[in-house]
Structures are given as structure tokens and as C-alpha cells.
Amino acid sequence: MFMAECPLISAVEMDSSPFILDGGLATELEASGFQLQGDPLWSARVLHTDPQAIKDVHYRYLQSGSDVITTATYQASIEGFMKHLGVRPEEAQHMMMSAVQLAKETVSEFMSQSPVSDTITDRREPLVAGSVGPYGSFLHDGSEYTGAYEDKMTVEELKDWHRPQIQCLVKAGADLVAMETIPGLKEAEALVEVLKEFPETKAWLSFSCKDCDSISSGRRFSEAVEMACRSTQLVAVGVNCCPAPLVKPLLESAKSHKRADLSWVVYPNSGEGWDAKTGWKTEMRTSFANLSLEWKAQGALWIGGCCRVRPADITELKQLHVQP
């Protein structure tokens, strides 16, 4: 059911053009006036307060050329919804699943409303990726950028925490699961183990990295890639939410550890600085579209943006990589 009927992913090896991901969902919500900074649910709260706003952002990214849109569940969890919204477990599960439903509805509306003149017949059917963020994003204490909590948790404890979210995303019909911004190897191992419980499900695994060869916890990126290659359910492994100049050396550092049939997934942030108290620092930012040509040459077949990357950036990416 899950991936067997998803021809776009099964045909990825036959298509030389990369899947263009979306950009920062929270960035677009904040640009629309939502106050997310400091909220323990971050953009996931908007699933509760204004779901149409989520659909509007998805739609803008589809208009910009995204082949994949990611659900507003990065900082969502059953436990988090219960704690911060005061809902019952079944209500929290419904809210988690609603993120997939909103994304799928948006894809359907976009495909039905796009005029024939938009060469819609040549366009890929957009995919919905169910976002699963690190445990540290639930803790809301900055540890998602270090993975420090791994030292106090077992793989089984991390599996138990992630399982309810993945179960909801799969049940709701996500085309694949985006296990993203993962800071450490133990949590990555836990996620890959949980994935086995849903054998028809495909996913990508993306790490947050702090320098040219290390993930956020300090372990080598090459070790992370080696671990990921033991999974038969991953379509890609890679990096996200790091400055674009780090991507090429990171991929280079691990190329000998990656299986030939596993793609890279790459979606950096804008490169602007982040402050845990005040949020993103508005600084000079440069386009990474041209750098993405190097990433594609290195084997990246899933390319997009993360925090502070806007629809205009995705349009630039799409135009650069579209097949003539």
C-alpha cells in the first residue's frame, strides 16, 4: 500500500532530475504574521489554530515547483499535543494525522486547479513527506542542536518515543517519512529500527551537522551514513538545516561509506545565524541554487531548503534543475 504504489520513488533511479523539496514552512507562517518563536509546538500549533494557513504555505511551495511538501509535524508529538494543548491521546493522534491530510488535500487541489498551460502533464505528482524531528525538539531546550539527551536515553526509549508519531504519519498515508535534523547516531539508529515495524514504508534520514565532517553530536558524518546504509527502507541519507557551504565537504567526507543505490538528500538553511532566545538573525544571505549543481553531481537526488528558505528560492532551484 504505502510505497509499492508510489511510482515516483520507485523510478527515482531512472530519472536524472532531482526531486525538489520545499523550504521553511515555519518561515512562511512567520512571514504571514504567526508568532512561533518560543512556542514549544512551533509550527505544529498552527495545525490546531489555523490549518488553512498550513495549506496556504504548502500551496505556495507547490506553485514554486516543489516535488515534495513536508508536513507541519517537525516539532509535533502525541505527548507534546497532550501537554501543551490539553487534548486526549486520540485527539493528539488525530491532529498528527491531520497534517498529512492537509498536505494531501493541497496536492490534490493544486493538481486539479493548475491550467494545462503549466505543462502539468509533464510534472511529477507531488509527494507528501511526513516530518519527524528529533526528541530534542520536544524538550525545547536547545538540545536538538547537540543531541546531549542521547547520553541519558537508551535506543529502546528513543524508539518508544518516536513510534507514535511515525505510526500516525504512516496511517494517514504519507508517501514517505522525513526523519530530519537528527543530531546523533543513537537516535538515528532508533528511528531506523522503528521504521522496520512499518516494512512497506520508505523514508529519508537527514542529519544536522556542525562542521565539514561532523554531525551535531560530534560523531563523524561518515559513521552516520554507514549506519544508514544498513537500512533497506531508506531512499536517501543526507544533511539539512546547515549552512550551504558545508554540504559539499560533508558529502565528500562520506562518499566512500554510502551505498551506490542510496541517494543523498540535501536541504540547507539560508546560512543566517540563529539565537535560541531571539530567533533567526536577519543577515546577508546568498542563493545556494548554483551550489546545488555540485550536490547533484555528487549524487543528490532530493534537494530543497530548510529554515529561512522561501518559495522564491525553490523557484530558482526548480528552474535550474528542470529538464529541457
C-alpha positions in Angstrom: 0.0 0.0 0.0 2.5 2.6 1.2 5.4 2.8 -1.2 4.6 0.0 -3.7 2.0 2.3 -5.3 4.3 5.3 -5.4 5.9 5.1 -8.9 7.8 8.4 -8.5 10.0 6.9 -5.8 10.4 3.5 -7.4 11.5 5.3 -10.6 14.0 7.6 -8.9 17.0 5.8 -10.3 15.6 6.2 -13.8 15.2 10.0 -13.6 18.3 12.2 -13.6 16.5 15.3 -12.4 16.3 15.7 -8.6 13.2 15.8 -6.6 12.8 19.5 -5.5 11.8 19.7 -1.9 10.0 22.7 -0.2 11.6 25.3 2.0 10.9 26.6 5.5 7.2 26.1 6.5 7.6 28.0 9.7 9.4 30.8 7.9 6.4 31.3 5.7 4.0 31.2 8.6 6.0 33.8 10.4 6.0 35.9 7.3 2.2 35.7 7.4 2.1 37.1 10.9 2.2 34.0 13.1 4.3 34.3 16.3 6.1 31.0 16.6 9.3 31.9 18.3 9.4 30.4 21.8 6.4 28.2 21.2 7.1 24.6 22.3 5.0 23.3 19.4 6.4 25.7 16.9 4.6 25.5 13.6 2.7 22.4 14.7 0.5 24.6 16.9 -1.0 26.1 13.7 -2.4 22.7 12.9 -4.7 23.4 15.9 -5.3 27.1 15.5 -5.4 27.7 11.7 -5.0 24.6 9.5 -5.9 26.6 6.4 -2.7 28.7 6.9 -0.7 25.4 6.7 -2.4 24.6 3.4 -1.7 28.0 2.0 2.0 27.6 2.7 2.0 24.1 1.1 0.3 25.6 -2.0 2.9 28.4 -2.4 5.6 25.8 -2.4 3.8 23.7 -5.0 3.4 26.8 -7.1 7.1 27.4 -6.8 7.9 23.9 -8.2 8.3 21.7 -5.2 8.0 18.0 -6.0 7.8 17.2 -2.2 6.0 19.0 0.5 6.7 18.3 4.2 4.1 18.1 6.9 3.9 20.6 9.8 5.0 17.9 12.3 8.7 18.6 12.9 8.0 19.7 16.5 4.8 17.7 16.9 4.3 14.7 19.1 1.4 12.9 20.8 3.0 13.8 24.1 3.5 17.4 23.1 0.0 17.9 21.9 -1.4 16.4 25.2 0.9 18.5 27.3 0.6 21.9 25.5 -2.9 21.7 24.1 -4.6 19.7 26.9 -6.1 17.2 24.5 -6.7 13.4 24.9 -4.4 10.9 23.3 -6.9 10.1 20.5 -7.3 13.8 19.8 -3.5 14.2 19.6 -3.3 11.3 17.2 -6.0 12.8 15.0 -4.1 16.1 15.0 -0.9 14.4 13.9 -2.7 12.6 11.1 -4.4 15.8 10.0 -1.1 17.3 9.0 -0.8 14.6 6.3 -4.4 15.0 5.3 -3.9 18.8 4.9 -0.8 18.2 2.7 -2.5 15.6 0.5 -5.6 17.8 0.1 -3.4 20.7 -1.0 -1.6 18.5 -3.6 -5.0 17.4 -5.0 -6.3 20.9 -5.2 -3.1 22.1 -6.8 -3.1 19.4 -9.4 -6.8 19.9 -10.2 -6.5 23.7 -10.4 -3.3 24.1 -12.4 -4.0 25.0 -16.1 -2.9 22.8 -18.9 -0.6 25.7 -20.0 1.5 25.0 -16.9 2.8 21.8 -18.6 1.1 19.9 -15.8 1.1 16.7 -17.9 4.9 16.7 -17.6 5.0 17.5 -13.9 5.6 14.9 -11.3 2.7 14.1 -8.9 4.0 15.9 -5.8 4.8 13.7 -2.8 3.9 14.3 0.9 6.8 13.7 3.3 5.8 13.2 7.0 8.2 15.1 9.1 9.7 13.5 12.2 12.0 15.8 14.1 14.5 14.8 16.9 13.4 14.2 20.5 15.3 17.4 21.5 12.7 19.5 19.6 10.1 18.2 22.1 12.4 19.1 25.0 12.5 22.6 23.7 15.8 23.3 25.5 18.2 23.6 22.6 19.4 20.0 22.9 18.1 19.2 19.4 21.3 21.0 18.2 23.6 18.9 20.3 21.9 15.5 20.9 23.0 15.7 24.5 19.9 13.8 25.6 21.2 10.7 23.9 23.6 10.1 26.8 20.6 9.7 29.2 18.4 7.5 26.9 18.6 4.1 25.5 17.8 3.2 21.9 14.6 1.5 23.2 13.5 4.6 25.0 14.0 6.7 21.8 12.1 4.1 19.8 9.2 4.2 22.2 9.1 8.0 21.9 9.2 8.2 18.1 6.9 5.2 17.4 3.5 7.0 17.9 4.4 9.9 15.6 5.6 7.6 12.8 2.6 5.4 13.2 0.3 8.3 12.7 2.1 9.6 9.7 2.1 6.2 8.0 -1.6 5.5 8.9 -2.6 8.9 7.4 -1.0 8.0 4.1 2.3 10.0 3.9 4.2 9.0 0.8 7.4 8.7 2.8 8.7 9.7 6.2 11.3 12.6 6.6 13.4 11.8 9.6 15.2 15.1 9.8 17.6 17.3 11.7 18.8 14.3 13.7 21.8 15.3 15.8 23.1 11.9 16.9 23.8 8.3 15.9 21.8 6.7 18.7 18.6 8.5 17.8 19.2 7.7 14.1 19.6 4.1 15.0 16.3 4.2 16.9 14.4 5.8 14.0 15.7 3.2 11.5 14.7 0.4 13.9 11.2 1.8 14.3 10.9 2.1 10.5 11.3 -1.7 10.3 8.0 -2.0 12.1 6.4 -0.5 9.0 8.0 -2.6 6.3 6.2 -1.0 3.4 7.3 2.5 4.4 10.1 4.4 2.8 12.0 7.3 4.3 14.9 9.6 4.2 17.3 10.2 7.1 18.8 13.6 7.4 21.3 14.8 10.0 22.1 18.2 11.4 25.8 18.9 11.2 28.1 21.3 12.9 31.2 21.4 10.6 32.6 19.9 7.4 32.7 16.3 8.6 30.7 16.0 11.8 27.1 15.7 12.8 25.8 17.9 15.7 26.7 15.3 18.4 30.3 15.3 17.3 30.4 11.9 15.6 31.6 11.7 12.0 29.1 12.2 9.3 30.6 9.2 7.6 29.7 7.0 10.6 26.1 8.2 10.3 26.0 7.4 6.6 27.5 3.9 7.2 24.8 3.2 9.8 22.0 4.5 7.5 23.2 2.2 4.7 22.2 -0.8 6.8 18.5 0.1 6.2 16.8 -1.2 3.1 13.9 1.2 3.6 15.8 4.5 3.1 15.6 6.2 -0.3 18.2 8.8 0.8 20.5 9.9 3.6 22.0 13.4 4.0 22.0 16.7 5.7 19.6 19.6 6.5 19.5 22.9 8.3 23.2 23.6 8.0 24.8 26.4 6.0 25.0 25.5 2.3 28.9 25.8 2.1 29.1 22.8 4.5 27.2 20.4 2.2 29.8 19.6 -0.4 32.6 18.7 2.1 30.2 16.7 4.2 29.1 14.6 1.2 32.7 14.3 0.1 33.7 13.1 3.6 31.2 10.2 3.5 31.0 9.2 -0.2 33.0 6.0 0.2 30.6 4.9 3.0 27.4 5.4 1.0 25.8 2.6 -1.0 25.6 3.3 -4.7 21.9 2.8 -4.8 21.2 5.2 -1.9 20.8 8.9 -2.9 21.8 12.0 -1.0 19.1 14.3 0.4 20.2 17.9 0.9 18.3 20.9 2.2 20.3 23.6 4.0 19.1 26.7 5.7 19.7 30.2 4.5 23.0 30.5 6.3 21.8 33.2 8.7 22.6 33.0 12.3 20.3 31.5 15.0 19.9 32.7 18.5 17.9 30.5 20.9 16.3 33.5 22.6 15.6 35.9 19.8 15.4 33.5 16.8 17.0 34.0 13.4 19.3 36.9 12.8 18.4 38.8 9.6 21.7 38.9 7.8 23.1 38.9 4.3 22.0 35.7 2.6 23.1 34.2 -0.7 21.4 31.8 -3.0 22.6 28.2 -2.9 20.9 27.3 -6.2 24.3 27.2 -8.1 25.9 25.1 -5.3 23.1 22.6 -5.8 24.5 21.7 -9.2 27.6 20.4 -7.3 25.4 18.5 -4.9 23.6 16.9 -7.8 26.9 15.9 -9.3 27.8 14.3 -6.0 24.7 12.2 -6.2 22.0 14.3 -4.5 18.6 13.5 -5.9 16.5 15.2 -3.2 17.3 18.9 -3.0 15.5 21.7 -1.2 15.7 24.2 1.7 15.1 24.4 5.4 14.8 27.4 7.7 14.6 30.8 6.1 14.4 29.4 2.6 11.4 30.9 0.8 9.3 30.0 -2.2 11.4 32.2 -4.4 14.5 30.2 -3.6 12.6 27.0 -4.5 11.6 28.5 -7.8 15.2 29.3 -8.5 16.2 25.7 -7.7 13.4 24.3 -9.9 14.4 26.4 -12.9 18.0 25.4 -12.6 17.3 21.7 -12.4 14.2 21.3 -14.7 14.8 19.1 -17.7 14.8 20.9 -21.1 
